């Protein structure tokens, strides 16, 4: 986990972020017979807005 912090005269900001692919749910569902689509971190570890964009794109396609 990457952790950064910065102090200012207004206080402190702490940002903790992981860049790790999370595949547990889609892997569990893969053998269920349901139609399963991968978006976001399952495709590749990236920012949250990538998953939001891919989810909207997939939703419109379905």
C-alpha positions in Angstrom: 0.0 0.0 0.0 1.3 3.4 -0.9 0.7 6.1 1.8 1.4 9.8 1.4 0.8 12.6 3.8 1.2 16.4 3.6 0.9 18.9 6.4 -0.4 22.5 5.8 -1.4 25.3 8.1 -5.0 23.9 7.8 -4.2 20.5 9.1 -3.1 17.3 7.3 -4.2 15.2 4.4 -3.5 11.5 4.3 -4.0 9.5 1.2 -3.8 5.7 1.2 -4.3 3.9 -2.0 -3.7 0.4 -3.3 -3.0 -0.5 -6.9 -3.9 -4.2 -6.7 -6.3 -6.1 -9.0 -9.3 -7.4 -7.1 -10.7 -10.5 -8.8 -12.4 -12.5 -6.0 -16.0 -11.8 -6.9 -15.7 -12.3 -10.7 -13.7 -15.4 -10.2 -16.4 -16.8 -7.8 -19.1 -16.0 -10.3 -17.3 -17.3 -13.4 -18.4 -20.9 -12.8 -22.0 -20.0 -11.9 -23.5 -20.0 -15.3 -24.3 -16.3 -15.1 -23.1 -13.8 -17.8 -20.1 -12.1 -16.2 -18.3 -9.0 -17.4 -15.0 -7.6 -16.2 -14.5 -3.9 -15.6 -12.3 -1.6 -13.5 -9.6 -3.2 -11.4 -10.4 -6.7 -12.7 -9.2 -5.6 -16.1 -6.1 -3.8 -14.8 -5.3 -1.9 -11.6 -6.2 1.8 -12.4 -8.1 4.7 -11.0 -11.8 4.5 -9.9 -12.9 6.7 -12.8 -11.8 4.0 -15.2 -14.2 1.5 -13.6 -17.0 4.1 -13.6 -16.5 4.7 -17.3 -16.3 1.0 -18.2 -19.4 0.3 -16.1 -21.4 2.9 -17.9 -20.2 1.8 -21.3 -21.1 -1.8 -20.5 -24.5 -0.8 -19.1 -25.3 1.0 -22.3 -24.2 -2.0 -24.3 -26.3 -4.4 -22.4 
